[in-house]
Amino acid sequence: MDPPTQKHSRVVIVGGSLAGLMCAIVLKKAGYHVQVLEQDDDQRRSHMAGIGLGPVGARFLSQYARLESVFTHTTNGVHLLKGDGSMKLLAQGRREITSWDTLYLCFPPHPADDTGGTATYSSNTKVIKIESSGASGSGLVVFAQDTTTKKEYCIPAAMIIGADGPDSVVRARYLPEVRRHYAGYVAWRGTIPENEVSADTFKMFESSVVAHTMKKQHCIVYSIPGADGSLEPGRRFLNFLWYTNESPEALEDILVDNEGRRRHNIVPATYVREEVWAARLEEARSMCLPKAVLEVMGMIRHPFIQVITDFCSPCAMFEGGKALLVGDAVSLFRPHAAMGGAQAAYHALLLEQYLCGEISLEGWHDRVTQFSYSFWLQSVWWGEFYQGTFRTALLSGLRYWLHCGRRWLAQLWARKAADV
Ligand SMILES: Cc1cc2nc3c(=O)[nH]c(=O)nc-3n(C[C@H](O)[C@H](O)[C@H](O)COP(=O)(O)OP(=O)(O)OC[C@H]3O[C@@H](n4cnc5c(N)ncnc54)[C@H](O)[C@@H]3O)c2cc1C
């Protein structure tokens, strides 16, 4: 089946973060006129935290981004840090880690290429709703607001890509019942320049992701590129996360920021109340966390709090393929597998295959939703393994492996049928 729009028609992408940028690059290269609408201003306020790429993310970047230098830090596995300071290998495996900022800056504006495609990026533009247009509903209209002037206007589009994250306004039009759920725990996060820690601590976190597990909580420390994307040892950051289970009542206090505002999914850096962070530090010291972890935590100047939520949408295609969802708008994984960046890249690479006719729209949809569902189940399992009870960990693990088994059987069946 051909793509629902002709080359050179206008595609509006709602959301200009990683998934939106990746799809914009693919569409422009395929000859479309792309308009990215992003509600935030030009100065993106990054979380300054690590982001994993996985092989699929690396594939996307080698194909599309103009990389002038290496921008990922390679870790060789996950090590378990015991209370006495000794380390044990938990899982071997290469992992490319970068930071959101570094990745975001891999996508500089490209000059027009010979495909005739164009791309524009409009910041301060919030999409309010989308509607079908024309008597037969043949096109779509995007209603947007300039967040500075508050002026509203509409943009006709042959196709809309919802890359607008977990609270997607595009998804809300078609699947209002799909929403993120609180997973029962939060992450206390922060980064520090790695040259500020002692030599022993520096060595401990130099080349591996280090985890320290306790009953229903765990800490993770690893290095990520520095403020300017630098990978030079000593100029990088150490990224710290401590996951703790919090009751809904406790959240009510933790999520009130230093201006008295109740935040929802994140209390950004510089907004966490001093007494809230001081109490956490005090608790960490009284729990006798490993010395190196305490050292890193004690040096964090601007902590931030991320509420762990997740969901998975059963559908990513609407209006006969004229409206598609990608990235976190399809599924929000729990952060343990660091797969958010990989999901965005995978969806964009599939879009490329669809646009050049290698796969059908149904094939695109099947692969997008299967990928998102599998990794969402896996992320829930890992999250429950660390933070849940024995029962919830077991059940979510079984659910994941049953899904994998079913999927494997279905693929085997399809191959056999194709051979006959
Ligand atoms: C500023 C920022 C910093 C991040 N930092 C990290 C990090 O450090 N580590 C990490 O693992 N992940 C981080 N993430 C999340 C990470 O980008 C995603 O998990 C993943 O890469 C998939 O991205 P996405 O583009 O699908 O969704 P998101 O990154 O959530 O992007 C959605 C985008 O859509 C925009 N948007 C939403 N609604 C509208 C609307 N109505 N109109 C217009 N625009 C809209 C949002 O402003 C946002 O830019 C960050 C996201 C953002 C936005």
The ligand as a Tripos MOL2 file, in Angstrom:
@<TRIPOS>MOLECULE
LIG
   53    58     1     0     0
SMALL
NO_CHARGES

@<TRIPOS>ATOM
      1 C1         13.5460   18.5850   27.3480 C.3       1 LIG1
      2 C2         13.5950   17.0840   27.4690 C.ar      1 LIG1
      3 C3         14.6590   16.4880   28.1380 C.ar      1 LIG1
      4 C4         14.7330   15.1030   28.2610 C.ar      1 LIG1
      5 N1         15.7950   14.5650   28.9200 N.ar      1 LIG1
      6 C5         15.8960   13.2280   29.0220 C.ar      1 LIG1
      7 C6         17.0020   12.6380   29.6730 C.ar      1 LIG1
      8 O1         17.8630   13.3450   30.1480 O.2       1 LIG1
      9 N2         17.0750   11.2860   29.7420 N.ar      1 LIG1
     10 C7         16.1130   10.4770   29.2040 C.ar      1 LIG1
     11 O2         16.2150    9.2500   29.2810 O.2       1 LIG1
     12 N3         15.0490   11.0130   28.5890 N.ar      1 LIG1
     13 C8         14.9130   12.3560   28.4880 C.ar      1 LIG1
     14 N4         13.8230   12.9020   27.8650 N.ar      1 LIG1
     15 C9         12.8130   11.9920   27.3430 C.3       1 LIG1
     16 C10        13.2340   11.4070   26.0100 C.3       1 LIG1
     17 O3         13.4100   12.4310   25.0720 O.3       1 LIG1
     18 C11        12.1650   10.4590   25.5410 C.3       1 LIG1
     19 O4         11.9310    9.4530   26.4710 O.3       1 LIG1
     20 C12        12.4940    9.6680   24.2820 C.3       1 LIG1
     21 O5         13.6730    9.9850   23.7180 O.3       1 LIG1
     22 C13        11.3850    9.8000   23.2460 C.3       1 LIG1
     23 O6         11.1610   11.0970   22.9540 O.3       1 LIG1
     24 P1          9.8260   11.6440   22.3220 P.3       1 LIG1
     25 O7         10.2820   12.6480   21.3410 O.co2     1 LIG1
     26 O8          8.9410   10.5530   21.8700 O.co2     1 LIG1
     27 O9          9.0380   12.2980   23.5480 O.3       1 LIG1
     28 P2          9.4580   13.5540   24.4430 P.3       1 LIG1
     29 O10        10.9290   13.6290   24.5870 O.co2     1 LIG1
     30 O11         8.6070   13.5030   25.6560 O.co2     1 LIG1
     31 O12         9.0140   14.8210   23.5650 O.3       1 LIG1
     32 C14         7.7100   15.2230   23.3400 C.3       1 LIG1
     33 C15         7.8070   16.6480   22.8130 C.3       1 LIG1
     34 O13         6.5230   17.0790   22.4130 O.3       1 LIG1
     35 C16         6.3120   18.3940   22.9000 C.3       1 LIG1
     36 N5          4.8590   18.5580   23.0320 N.ar      1 LIG1
     37 C17         4.0230   17.9040   23.8660 C.ar      1 LIG1
     38 N6          2.7530   18.3070   23.6900 N.ar      1 LIG1
     39 C18         2.7940   19.2430   22.7110 C.ar      1 LIG1
     40 C19         1.7950   20.0410   22.0810 C.ar      1 LIG1
     41 N7          0.4950   19.9540   22.4350 N.pl3     1 LIG1
     42 N8          2.1660   20.9030   21.1030 N.ar      1 LIG1
     43 C20         3.4770   21.0180   20.7220 C.ar      1 LIG1
     44 N9          4.4730   20.2860   21.3100 N.ar      1 LIG1
     45 C21         4.1300   19.4130   22.2790 C.ar      1 LIG1
     46 C22         7.0690   18.4310   24.2270 C.3       1 LIG1
     47 O14         7.3760   19.7380   24.6320 O.3       1 LIG1
     48 C23         8.3010   17.6280   23.8660 C.3       1 LIG1
     49 O15         9.3240   18.4120   23.3170 O.3       1 LIG1
     50 C24        13.7080   14.2830   27.7200 C.ar      1 LIG1
     51 C25        12.6350   14.8790   27.0490 C.ar      1 LIG1
     52 C26        12.5730   16.2670   26.9140 C.ar      1 LIG1
     53 C27        11.4000   16.8900   26.1830 C.3       1 LIG1
@<TRIPOS>BOND
     1     1     2 1
     2     2     3 ar
     3     2    52 ar
     4     3     4 ar
     5     4     5 ar
     6     4    50 ar
     7     5     6 ar
     8     6     7 ar
     9     6    13 1
    10     7     8 2
    11     7     9 ar
    12     9    10 ar
    13    10    11 2
    14    10    12 ar
    15    12    13 ar
    16    13    14 ar
    17    14    15 1
    18    14    50 ar
    19    15    16 1
    20    16    17 1
    21    16    18 1
    22    18    19 1
    23    18    20 1
    24    20    21 1
    25    20    22 1
    26    22    23 1
    27    23    24 1
    28    24    25 2
    29    24    26 1
    30    24    27 1
    31    27    28 1
    32    28    29 2
    33    28    30 1
    34    28    31 1
    35    31    32 1
    36    32    33 1
    37    33    34 1
    38    33    48 1
    39    34    35 1
    40    35    36 1
    41    35    46 1
    42    36    37 ar
    43    36    45 ar
    44    37    38 ar
    45    38    39 ar
    46    39    40 ar
    47    39    45 ar
    48    40    41 1
    49    40    42 ar
    50    42    43 ar
    51    43    44 ar
    52    44    45 ar
    53    46    47 1
    54    46    48 1
    55    48    49 1
    56    50    51 ar
    57    51    52 ar
    58    52    53 1
@<TRIPOS>SUBSTRUCTURE
     1 LIG1         1 GROUP 0 **** ****
